[in-house]
Each structure stands twice: as C-alpha cells, then as structure tokens.
Amino acid sequence: MPQPLSAAEKLKVNEIFYSVQGEGKYTGAAAVFARLAGCTTGCKWCDTEYAAKVNFLMTPAQLLAAVKKYPARRVVLTGGEPCEQPLEPLIKLLHKNGYEIHLETNGSRDINTARIFCATVSPKKNVLVKMLKKADVIKLVVDGKTKKSEILKYKKYIGKKTSFFIQPEGNKKENLAKCLQIIKQNPRIRLSVQLHKLINIK
C-alpha cells in the first residue's frame, strides 16, 4: 500500500479558480487556474503578492479532483512561481487525464515541457536561456524603466514555435504607448494586455 505524501512532498497552493485567460496567446479562453504559492524573485510591480500565502497543501490527485469540478479541459499552472515546486507528478497526472496544460513561469528553473501544451516564460533577472528556447510564448512586462534594448534582445527567440508578447505594466497609458511604439517598429512582436483587469474579473 503506498505511503501518504509528507507535507514537504505536497504542492503548496494559494488558490484554484475558474475564469478566462486574461493575458498572452490564449486571451479569452476558459481555463482552470491552479495558483501555486510562493516566489523567490520579488518583482517590485508584482500583482500577485498574495500568492505568497499557502492556503492548501495538496497532492497531485487532490489537485486533479479540484480541477475536475469545472468543465474546461485547459489548466493553467501559475503563481507565484510554480516551478519552485515539484511539478512533474502533477503534470503527468493532468496529461494522463487529457488536460491541456499551460504553464506560466519566470524561467528561472529548468523544467521538462514535453507534456506542456503552452509554456509561457515571463523573463526576469534569473531567466535561463534553455527555458527561453523551450518557450511557446515569451511575455515581457514593460514599465517606464524598461529599456528598448532589454525588450529587443528577446526578438531572436521568435520562431515557428515561439511568439513574443510585450505587456504594459498595470495597463497604464504611458506603458501601453511605449509598447505600441515598439510593436509598430518591430511587427513580429505582439501586444498583450491584462484583459481580466479591463473587464474586472478574476
């Protein structure tokens, strides 16, 4: 008989909720969001600081059961930073049960993406080149201090597999104007806005 998982082996979960994707390539698509708790990067403009709190300790099977309550077959693993936790057992289980798995990560930890339908890397200071090369989507948040050179260095990863989006921090007017100017000059770059904030949903 299998032994129960210890607390250290369970996933630290902040929340699980049902909504539509608000950012990036699959904006507007229904999805179950599994927000895992914790992130060691500490971005000053982070809009999910509340995800530092662990509200549940869940086995992969328990998380799957929670996901099954909703009709969508798309699951978004987000955070915090989900790759700071042991995701492989959960990914295998979700994949086995026919779920389309989307991962949102800052790319600071290497992870096997073979079973992941869409890996979105939002590069921060510790992003790994190998994760940028594995990404289906690179999504860079742009604020007033983001240099143009810092944005354009990710253009080289655009290809048949990888799309590159820039997203105005906080949907602020001045950040949006900066993004639009760069996109018009570099038409292979695409715009992402935070739809969920514009229409006031979770």
GROMACS elastic network, one bead per residue, 0.5 to 0.9 nm:
[ bonds ]
;  ai    aj funct       b0    kb
    2     5     6  0.89451   500
    3     6     6  0.89096   500
    5     8     6  0.78796   500
    5     9     6  0.57815   500
    5    10     6  0.64821   500
    5    59     6  0.73383   500
    6     9     6  0.52921   500
    6    10     6  0.65945   500
    7    10     6  0.52855   500
    7    11     6  0.82023   500
    7    12     6  0.89325   500
    7    57     6  0.70316   500
    7    58     6  0.86603   500
    8    11     6  0.79452   500
    8    12     6  0.89201   500
    9    59     6  0.78532   500
    9    85     6  0.89415   500
    9    86     6  0.77551   500
   10    57     6  0.57145   500
   10    58     6  0.52945   500
   10    59     6  0.50085   500
   10    60     6  0.75920   500
   10    85     6  0.89460   500
   10    86     6  0.85120   500
   11    36     6  0.73685   500
   11    37     6  0.84911   500
   11    56     6  0.80378   500
   11    57     6  0.55471   500
   11    58     6  0.51984   500
   11    59     6  0.61662   500
   11    60     6  0.73919   500
   11    63     6  0.86693   500
   11    85     6  0.67971   500
   11    86     6  0.74523   500
   11    87     6  0.81319   500
   11    90     6  0.89636   500
   12    36     6  0.58289   500
   12    37     6  0.54545   500
   12    38     6  0.79063   500
   12    53     6  0.88273   500
   12    54     6  0.57037   500
   12    55     6  0.75306   500
   12    56     6  0.60958   500
   12    58     6  0.67260   500
   12    85     6  0.78206   500
   13    16     6  0.78031   500
   13    34     6  0.74063   500
   13    35     6  0.61169   500
   13    37     6  0.50650   500
   13    38     6  0.86892   500
   13    51     6  0.83835   500
   13    53     6  0.82657   500
   13    54     6  0.56344   500
   13    55     6  0.59866   500
   13    56     6  0.50449   500
   13    57     6  0.60893   500
   13    58     6  0.70073   500
   13    63     6  0.89778   500
   13    79     6  0.87448   500
   14    34     6  0.79822   500
   14    35     6  0.55666   500
   14    36     6  0.53640   500
   14    38     6  0.84075   500
   14    50     6  0.81876   500
   14    51     6  0.55908   500
   14    52     6  0.75284   500
   14    53     6  0.60963   500
   14    54     6  0.50973   500
   14    56     6  0.64518   500
   14    57     6  0.89532   500
   14    79     6  0.80463   500
   14    80     6  0.87012   500
   15    33     6  0.79543   500
   15    34     6  0.62285   500
   15    35     6  0.52749   500
   15    36     6  0.71183   500
   15    37     6  0.82121   500
   15    51     6  0.81104   500
   15    54     6  0.85891   500
   15    55     6  0.70351   500
   15    56     6  0.77703   500
   16    32     6  0.71212   500
   16    33     6  0.55226   500
   16    35     6  0.60985   500
   16    36     6  0.86765   500
   16    63     6  0.85864   500
   16    66     6  0.76210   500
   16    67     6  0.77158   500
   17    31     6  0.86226   500
   17    32     6  0.58317   500
   17    33     6  0.53253   500
   17    34     6  0.68577   500
   17    35     6  0.83786   500
   17    67     6  0.85332   500
   17    70     6  0.89851   500
   17   202     6  0.84703   500
   18    30     6  0.75828   500
   18    31     6  0.60411   500
   18    33     6  0.61194   500
   18    34     6  0.89938   500
   18    67     6  0.87757   500
   18    70     6  0.70412   500
   18    72     6  0.84394   500
   18   202     6  0.86197   500
   19    22     6  0.86939   500
   19    29     6  0.84108   500
   19    30     6  0.58273   500
   19    31     6  0.57639   500
   19    32     6  0.64681   500
   19    33     6  0.74234   500
   19   201     6  0.79152   500
   19   202     6  0.67419   500
   20    26     6  0.89247   500
   20    27     6  0.72450   500
   20    28     6  0.52930   500
   20    29     6  0.51109   500
   20    31     6  0.55047   500
   20    32     6  0.80424   500
   20    33     6  0.89088   500
   20   196     6  0.78109   500
   20   201     6  0.87432   500
   20   202     6  0.84007   500
   21    24     6  0.80170   500
   21    26     6  0.62807   500
   21    28     6  0.52384   500
   21    29     6  0.53748   500
   21    30     6  0.63135   500
   21    31     6  0.64241   500
   21    32     6  0.89712   500
   21    33     6  0.87212   500
   21    76     6  0.85291   500
   21   195     6  0.80951   500
   21   196     6  0.76381   500
   22    26     6  0.79271   500
   22    27     6  0.50095   500
   22    28     6  0.61937   500
   22    29     6  0.82230   500
   22   192     6  0.88725   500
   22   193     6  0.76874   500
   22   194     6  0.54154   500
   22   197     6  0.78895   500
   22   202     6  0.87410   500
   23    26     6  0.69965   500
   23    27     6  0.50668   500
   23    28     6  0.81333   500
   23   167     6  0.84418   500
   23   192     6  0.58677   500
   23   193     6  0.60706   500
   23   194     6  0.53485   500
   23   195     6  0.64511   500
   23   196     6  0.79354   500
   24    27     6  0.56245   500
   24   120     6  0.83367   500
   24   137     6  0.77090   500
   24   138     6  0.88631   500
   24   139     6  0.70888   500
   24   165     6  0.67753   500
   24   166     6  0.87927   500
   24   167     6  0.84182   500
   24   190     6  0.89185   500
   24   191     6  0.79416   500
   24   192     6  0.52188   500
   24   193     6  0.75732   500
   24   194     6  0.84659   500
   25   137     6  0.73098   500
   25   163     6  0.80795   500
   25   165     6  0.82267   500
   25   192     6  0.79148   500
   26    29     6  0.57208   500
   26    30     6  0.89915   500
   27    30     6  0.88189   500
   27   192     6  0.83970   500
   27   193     6  0.89317   500
   27   194     6  0.87278   500
   27   195     6  0.73760   500
   28   195     6  0.78950   500
   28   196     6  0.88566   500
   29    74     6  0.86575   500
   30    72     6  0.62878   500
   30    73     6  0.86674   500
   30    74     6  0.72594   500
   31    70     6  0.87574   500
   31    71     6  0.87988   500
   31    72     6  0.56929   500
   31    73     6  0.72111   500
   31    75     6  0.55908   500
   31    76     6  0.66217   500
   32    67     6  0.65248   500
   32    70     6  0.71692   500
   32    71     6  0.87524   500
   32    72     6  0.66871   500
   32    73     6  0.79422   500
   32    74     6  0.63015   500
   32    76     6  0.61273   500
   32    77     6  0.87122   500
   33    67     6  0.84211   500
   33    74     6  0.86846   500
   33    75     6  0.58992   500
   33    77     6  0.62573   500
   33    78     6  0.70278   500
   34    63     6  0.81978   500
   34    67     6  0.81383   500
   34    75     6  0.71839   500
   34    76     6  0.60863   500
   34    77     6  0.51297   500
   34    78     6  0.61739   500
   34    79     6  0.78607   500
   35    51     6  0.73061   500
   35    76     6  0.80844   500
   35    77     6  0.61867   500
   35    80     6  0.70380   500
   35    81     6  0.87294   500
   35    82     6  0.76347   500
   36    51     6  0.71292   500
   36    52     6  0.86773   500
   36    54     6  0.80660   500
   36    77     6  0.72959   500
   36    78     6  0.61590   500
   36    80     6  0.60696   500
   36    81     6  0.70001   500
   36    82     6  0.55020   500
   36    85     6  0.83006   500
   37    50     6  0.85587   500
   37    52     6  0.51701   500
   37    53     6  0.59928   500
   37    54     6  0.54784   500
   37    55     6  0.80942   500
   37    78     6  0.89077   500
   37    79     6  0.59806   500
   37    80     6  0.54245   500
   37    81     6  0.72976   500
   37    82     6  0.74119   500
   38    49     6  0.87065   500
   38    51     6  0.60331   500
   38    53     6  0.69980   500
   38    54     6  0.76572   500
   38    79     6  0.69980   500
   38    81     6  0.61725   500
   38    82     6  0.77901   500
   38    84     6  0.78416   500
   38    85     6  0.89788   500
   39    42     6  0.68675   500
   39    49     6  0.88547   500
   39    51     6  0.81277   500
   39    52     6  0.67789   500
   39    79     6  0.74700   500
   39    82     6  0.79111   500
   39    84     6  0.72344   500
   40    80     6  0.84591   500
   40    81     6  0.78129   500
   40    84     6  0.84418   500
   41    81     6  0.83972   500
   41   106     6  0.86675   500
   41   108     6  0.89327   500
   41   124     6  0.79513   500
   41   125     6  0.82743   500
   41   126     6  0.83109   500
   42    45     6  0.86489   500
   42    46     6  0.73294   500
   42    49     6  0.85442   500
   43    46     6  0.52713   500
   43   124     6  0.83241   500
   45   169     6  0.77978   500
   45   170     6  0.84483   500
   46    49     6  0.60403   500
   47    50     6  0.81795   500
   47   170     6  0.84206   500
   48    51     6  0.55357   500
   48    52     6  0.81006   500
   48    79     6  0.75347   500
   48    80     6  0.68251   500
   49    52     6  0.59691   500
   49    53     6  0.85154   500
   49    80     6  0.75649   500
   50    53     6  0.60644   500
   50    80     6  0.86116   500
   51    54     6  0.73736   500
   51    79     6  0.63907   500
   51    80     6  0.54739   500
   52    79     6  0.86425   500
   52    80     6  0.66757   500
   54    57     6  0.74315   500
   58    61     6  0.78509   500
   58    62     6  0.56631   500
   58    63     6  0.60511   500
   59    62     6  0.51105   500
   59    63     6  0.62749   500
   59    64     6  0.86039   500
   59    90     6  0.81892   500
   60    63     6  0.50942   500
   60    64     6  0.61141   500
   60    65     6  0.86440   500
   60    87     6  0.87275   500
   60    89     6  0.66607   500
   60    91     6  0.84799   500
   60    93     6  0.71337   500
   60    94     6  0.85186   500
   61    64     6  0.50358   500
   61    65     6  0.62303   500
   61    66     6  0.87326   500
   61    90     6  0.77300   500
   61    93     6  0.75982   500
   62    65     6  0.50773   500
   62    66     6  0.63582   500
   62    67     6  0.87603   500
   63    66     6  0.50738   500
   63    67     6  0.62798   500
   63    68     6  0.87120   500
   63    90     6  0.80832   500
   64    67     6  0.50364   500
   64    68     6  0.61831   500
   64    90     6  0.79919   500
   64    93     6  0.76566   500
   64    94     6  0.67635   500
   64    97     6  0.87766   500
   65    68     6  0.51597   500
   65    69     6  0.69595   500
   66    69     6  0.57015   500
   66    70     6  0.81019   500
   67    70     6  0.60513   500
   67    71     6  0.87308   500
   67    72     6  0.87269   500
   67    73     6  0.88738   500
   67    75     6  0.77313   500
   68    71     6  0.72192   500
   68    72     6  0.84862   500
   68    73     6  0.85877   500
   70    73     6  0.82881   500
   72    75     6  0.77887   500
   72    99     6  0.87034   500
   73    98     6  0.73716   500
   73    99     6  0.50551   500
   73   100     6  0.60686   500
   73   101     6  0.86015   500
   74    99     6  0.57447   500
   74   101     6  0.60439   500
   74   102     6  0.72858   500
   75    94     6  0.83763   500
   75    99     6  0.66805   500
   75   100     6  0.61943   500
   75   101     6  0.51185   500
   75   102     6  0.59803   500
   75   103     6  0.84069   500
   76   100     6  0.85604   500
   76   101     6  0.61478   500
   76   103     6  0.57422   500
   76   104     6  0.72814   500
   77    82     6  0.66456   500
   77   101     6  0.74464   500
   77   102     6  0.61053   500
   77   104     6  0.61834   500
   77   105     6  0.85987   500
   78    81     6  0.66022   500
   78    82     6  0.56965   500
   78    83     6  0.88874   500
   78   102     6  0.84617   500
   78   103     6  0.62582   500
   78   104     6  0.50124   500
   78   105     6  0.69376   500
   79    82     6  0.54225   500
   79    83     6  0.89087   500
   79   104     6  0.75344   500
   79   105     6  0.78574   500
   80    84     6  0.88935   500
   80   105     6  0.85125   500
   81    84     6  0.59275   500
   81    85     6  0.81302   500
   81   104     6  0.78615   500
   81   105     6  0.59259   500
   81   106     6  0.69397   500
   82    85     6  0.58430   500
   82    86     6  0.83990   500
   82    87     6  0.74624   500
   82   103     6  0.81154   500
   82   104     6  0.75771   500
   82   105     6  0.66477   500
   83    86     6  0.69817   500
   83    87     6  0.66727   500
   83   103     6  0.89761   500
   83   104     6  0.88734   500
   83   105     6  0.67411   500
   83   106     6  0.85663   500
   83   107     6  0.82230   500
   83   108     6  0.81467   500
   83   109     6  0.61362   500
   83   110     6  0.79576   500
   83   111     6  0.72547   500
   84    87     6  0.84419   500
   84   108     6  0.88199   500
   84   109     6  0.71223   500
   86    89     6  0.73189   500
   86    90     6  0.81949   500
   87    90     6  0.54008   500
   87    91     6  0.60740   500
   87    92     6  0.86400   500
   87   111     6  0.85368   500
   88    91     6  0.50675   500
   88    92     6  0.60817   500
   88    93     6  0.85716   500
   88   111     6  0.83193   500
   88   112     6  0.78313   500
   89    92     6  0.52251   500
   89    93     6  0.62307   500
   89    94     6  0.87171   500
   90    93     6  0.51086   500
   90    94     6  0.61186   500
   90    95     6  0.84662   500
   91    94     6  0.52139   500
   91    95     6  0.59957   500
   91    96     6  0.84394   500
   91   101     6  0.74878   500
   91   115     6  0.70156   500
   91   116     6  0.76260   500
   92    95     6  0.51788   500
   92    96     6  0.60310   500
   92    97     6  0.86651   500
   92   115     6  0.73056   500
   93    96     6  0.50675   500
   93    97     6  0.63130   500
   93    98     6  0.88686   500
   93    99     6  0.89452   500
   94    97     6  0.51541   500
   94    98     6  0.65092   500
   94    99     6  0.54131   500
   94   100     6  0.79378   500
   94   101     6  0.73730   500
   95    98     6  0.51756   500
   95    99     6  0.53156   500
   95   100     6  0.70218   500
   95   101     6  0.72103   500
   95   115     6  0.65234   500
   95   116     6  0.81649   500
   96    99     6  0.75565   500
  100   115     6  0.86952   500
  100   116     6  0.73184   500
  100   117     6  0.58304   500
  100   118     6  0.83162   500
  101   115     6  0.74295   500
  101   116     6  0.50987   500
  101   117     6  0.52519   500
  101   118     6  0.67197   500
  101   119     6  0.84483   500
  102   116     6  0.60820   500
  102   117     6  0.57703   500
  102   119     6  0.58329   500
  102   120     6  0.75611   500
  103   113     6  0.89050   500
  103   116     6  0.70109   500
  103   117     6  0.82022   500
  103   118     6  0.63230   500
  103   120     6  0.59458   500
  103   121     6  0.82209   500
  104   107     6  0.87178   500
  104   118     6  0.85830   500
  104   119     6  0.62641   500
  104   121     6  0.61448   500
  104   122     6  0.74273   500
  105   108     6  0.77784   500
  105   109     6  0.84782   500
  105   119     6  0.76795   500
  105   120     6  0.62851   500
  105   121     6  0.50787   500
  105   122     6  0.61289   500
  105   123     6  0.80975   500
  106   109     6  0.80144   500
  106   120     6  0.82625   500
  106   121     6  0.53114   500
  106   123     6  0.50411   500
  106   124     6  0.58913   500
  106   125     6  0.88686   500
  106   126     6  0.80819   500
  106   127     6  0.63861   500
  106   128     6  0.89748   500
  107   110     6  0.69815   500
  107   111     6  0.87446   500
  107   120     6  0.86322   500
  107   121     6  0.54891   500
  107   122     6  0.68344   500
  107   123     6  0.60647   500
  107   124     6  0.75489   500
  107   126     6  0.74526   500
  107   128     6  0.57879   500
  107   129     6  0.83475   500
  107   130     6  0.86013   500
  107   131     6  0.55179   500
  107   132     6  0.70947   500
  107   135     6  0.88388   500
  108   123     6  0.79996   500
  108   124     6  0.77021   500
  108   125     6  0.82615   500
  108   126     6  0.51744   500
  108   128     6  0.55543   500
  108   131     6  0.78239   500
  109   126     6  0.86832   500
  109   127     6  0.77086   500
  109   128     6  0.71252   500
  109   131     6  0.78141   500
  110   128     6  0.73180   500
  110   130     6  0.73101   500
  110   131     6  0.62403   500
  111   131     6  0.77692   500
  112   115     6  0.77317   500
  112   116     6  0.82482   500
  112   134     6  0.89997   500
  113   116     6  0.50075   500
  113   117     6  0.80465   500
  113   118     6  0.85306   500
  113   119     6  0.71582   500
  113   134     6  0.72503   500
  113   135     6  0.85733   500
  114   117     6  0.81092   500
  116   119     6  0.63787   500
  117   136     6  0.83915   500
  118   135     6  0.76564   500
  118   136     6  0.55892   500
  118   137     6  0.72943   500
  119   134     6  0.76261   500
  119   135     6  0.52514   500
  119   136     6  0.52510   500
  119   137     6  0.63363   500
  119   138     6  0.85330   500
  120   135     6  0.58687   500
  120   136     6  0.60360   500
  120   138     6  0.57160   500
  120   139     6  0.68293   500
  121   127     6  0.84930   500
  121   131     6  0.73262   500
  121   132     6  0.67337   500
  121   134     6  0.88867   500
  121   135     6  0.60180   500
  121   136     6  0.79966   500
  121   137     6  0.62390   500
  121   139     6  0.61655   500
  121   140     6  0.82918   500
  122   127     6  0.83976   500
  122   137     6  0.84006   500
  122   138     6  0.58382   500
  122   140     6  0.54024   500
  122   141     6  0.74601   500
  123   126     6  0.76464   500
  123   127     6  0.53542   500
  123   128     6  0.84141   500
  123   132     6  0.80193   500
  123   138     6  0.73483   500
  123   139     6  0.72396   500
  123   140     6  0.63038   500
  123   141     6  0.85757   500
  124   127     6  0.55450   500
  124   140     6  0.84200   500
  127   130     6  0.87086   500
  127   131     6  0.73094   500
  127   132     6  0.76400   500
  128   131     6  0.53013   500
  128   132     6  0.65536   500
  128   133     6  0.88596   500
  129   132     6  0.50208   500
  129   133     6  0.62783   500
  129   134     6  0.86872   500
  130   133     6  0.51213   500
  130   134     6  0.63106   500
  130   135     6  0.87686   500
  131   135     6  0.60498   500
  132   135     6  0.51801   500
  132   136     6  0.86192   500
  132   137     6  0.86495   500
  132   138     6  0.71333   500
  132   154     6  0.85746   500
  132   157     6  0.71158   500
  132   162     6  0.88734   500
  133   136     6  0.84990   500
  133   157     6  0.66336   500
  133   162     6  0.81300   500
  134   161     6  0.86959   500
  134   162     6  0.82229   500
  135   138     6  0.63325   500
  135   157     6  0.87796   500
  135   161     6  0.78260   500
  135   162     6  0.61101   500
  135   163     6  0.83943   500
  136   161     6  0.56776   500
  136   163     6  0.63452   500
  136   164     6  0.87049   500
  137   158     6  0.88001   500
  137   161     6  0.82365   500
  137   162     6  0.53450   500
  137   164     6  0.58362   500
  137   165     6  0.73253   500
  138   154     6  0.80022   500
  138   157     6  0.84048   500
  138   158     6  0.85363   500
  138   162     6  0.71485   500
  138   163     6  0.62488   500
  138   165     6  0.61233   500
  138   166     6  0.82850   500
  139   163     6  0.84145   500
  139   164     6  0.59525   500
  139   166     6  0.55706   500
  139   167     6  0.69202   500
  139   192     6  0.79260   500
  140   151     6  0.74491   500
  140   154     6  0.89695   500
  140   164     6  0.79609   500
  140   165     6  0.63890   500
  140   167     6  0.60403   500
  140   168     6  0.86413   500
  141   146     6  0.85041   500
  141   165     6  0.86857   500
  141   166     6  0.59082   500
  141   168     6  0.58868   500
  141   169     6  0.56464   500
  142   145     6  0.78469   500
  142   146     6  0.56770   500
  142   147     6  0.86642   500
  142   151     6  0.81573   500
  142   166     6  0.65434   500
  142   167     6  0.57775   500
  142   169     6  0.54976   500
  142   175     6  0.64493   500
  142   176     6  0.83961   500
  142   178     6  0.80977   500
  142   179     6  0.72184   500
  143   146     6  0.54451   500
  143   147     6  0.89337   500
  143   167     6  0.87044   500
  143   168     6  0.62665   500
  143   169     6  0.53011   500
  143   170     6  0.84581   500
  143   172     6  0.85137   500
  143   174     6  0.83131   500
  143   175     6  0.54335   500
  143   176     6  0.87599   500
  143   178     6  0.83989   500
  144   147     6  0.82808   500
  144   169     6  0.86355   500
  144   174     6  0.75242   500
  144   175     6  0.62409   500
  144   178     6  0.81949   500
  146   149     6  0.85205   500
  146   150     6  0.67570   500
  146   151     6  0.74789   500
  147   150     6  0.51792   500
  147   151     6  0.66869   500
  147   152     6  0.89540   500
  148   151     6  0.51651   500
  148   152     6  0.62262   500
  148   153     6  0.87259   500
  148   182     6  0.77856   500
  149   152     6  0.51510   500
  149   153     6  0.61564   500
  150   153     6  0.56877   500
  150   154     6  0.77293   500
  151   154     6  0.61514   500
  151   155     6  0.77568   500
  151   166     6  0.80200   500
  151   182     6  0.87916   500
  152   155     6  0.53634   500
  152   156     6  0.81375   500
  152   182     6  0.88155   500
  152   186     6  0.86460   500
  153   156     6  0.66597   500
  153   157     6  0.86418   500
  154   157     6  0.57598   500
  154   158     6  0.75679   500
  154   164     6  0.75624   500
  155   158     6  0.55494   500
  155   164     6  0.71181   500
  155   186     6  0.88585   500
  155   188     6  0.79770   500
  155   189     6  0.74404   500
  156   159     6  0.81592   500
  157   162     6  0.66711   500
  157   163     6  0.80619   500
  157   164     6  0.78645   500
  158   161     6  0.75766   500
  158   162     6  0.50718   500
  158   163     6  0.54615   500
  158   164     6  0.61475   500
  158   188     6  0.77304   500
  158   189     6  0.83389   500
  159   162     6  0.50509   500
  159   163     6  0.67920   500
  160   163     6  0.78922   500
  163   188     6  0.82227   500
  163   189     6  0.75724   500
  163   190     6  0.77729   500
  164   188     6  0.76156   500
  164   189     6  0.54164   500
  164   190     6  0.61677   500
  164   191     6  0.85781   500
  165   189     6  0.57698   500
  165   191     6  0.53359   500
  165   192     6  0.58701   500
  166   179     6  0.65785   500
  166   183     6  0.84369   500
  166   189     6  0.71804   500
  166   190     6  0.63583   500
  166   191     6  0.53603   500
  166   192     6  0.59080   500
  166   193     6  0.84153   500
  167   170     6  0.86938   500
  167   171     6  0.77857   500
  167   175     6  0.82876   500
  167   176     6  0.76428   500
  167   179     6  0.71130   500
  167   190     6  0.87669   500
  167   191     6  0.61032   500
  167   193     6  0.55738   500
  167   194     6  0.78090   500
  168   171     6  0.51704   500
  168   172     6  0.64248   500
  168   173     6  0.81697   500
  168   174     6  0.83159   500
  168   176     6  0.50178   500
  168   177     6  0.84355   500
  168   178     6  0.79868   500
  168   179     6  0.65092   500
  168   191     6  0.84698   500
  168   192     6  0.75997   500
  168   193     6  0.65900   500
  168   194     6  0.84024   500
  169   172     6  0.63082   500
  169   175     6  0.63574   500
  169   176     6  0.80422   500
  169   193     6  0.86096   500
  169   194     6  0.88107   500
  170   173     6  0.88702   500
  170   175     6  0.81834   500
  170   193     6  0.86966   500
  170   194     6  0.77128   500
  170   197     6  0.86288   500
  171   174     6  0.86956   500
  171   175     6  0.70372   500
  171   176     6  0.65200   500
  171   193     6  0.63863   500
  171   194     6  0.65995   500
  171   197     6  0.82566   500
  171   198     6  0.82248   500
  172   175     6  0.53173   500
  172   176     6  0.61113   500
  172   177     6  0.86957   500
  173   176     6  0.50821   500
  173   177     6  0.62116   500
  173   178     6  0.87220   500
  174   177     6  0.51499   500
  174   178     6  0.63755   500
  174   179     6  0.87859   500
  175   178     6  0.51182   500
  175   179     6  0.62955   500
  175   180     6  0.87221   500
  176   179     6  0.50479   500
  176   180     6  0.61329   500
  176   181     6  0.86236   500
  176   191     6  0.89670   500
  176   193     6  0.85090   500
  177   180     6  0.51504   500
  177   181     6  0.62173   500
  177   182     6  0.87466   500
  178   181     6  0.53032   500
  178   182     6  0.64348   500
  178   183     6  0.87551   500
  179   182     6  0.52785   500
  179   183     6  0.61499   500
  179   184     6  0.86689   500
  179   191     6  0.72492   500
  180   183     6  0.50817   500
  180   184     6  0.61194   500
  180   185     6  0.86214   500
  180   191     6  0.75426   500
  181   184     6  0.53315   500
  181   185     6  0.64414   500
  181   186     6  0.86579   500
  182   185     6  0.51514   500
  182   186     6  0.59679   500
  182   187     6  0.82801   500
  182   189     6  0.81077   500
  183   187     6  0.52710   500
  183   188     6  0.74493   500
  183   189     6  0.55426   500
  183   190     6  0.64536   500
  183   191     6  0.73596   500
  184   187     6  0.55890   500
  184   189     6  0.85896   500
  186   189     6  0.59013   500
  186   190     6  0.88390   500
  187   190     6  0.71702   500
  192   195     6  0.85081   500
  193   196     6  0.88243   500
  193   197     6  0.88241   500
  193   198     6  0.85168   500
  194   197     6  0.55778   500
  194   198     6  0.65992   500
  195   198     6  0.50091   500
  195   199     6  0.62711   500
  195   200     6  0.82097   500
  195   201     6  0.85535   500
  196   199     6  0.54068   500
  196   200     6  0.56340   500
  196   201     6  0.50457   500
  196   202     6  0.61570   500
  197   201     6  0.63825   500
  197   202     6  0.76881   500
  198   201     6  0.81162   500
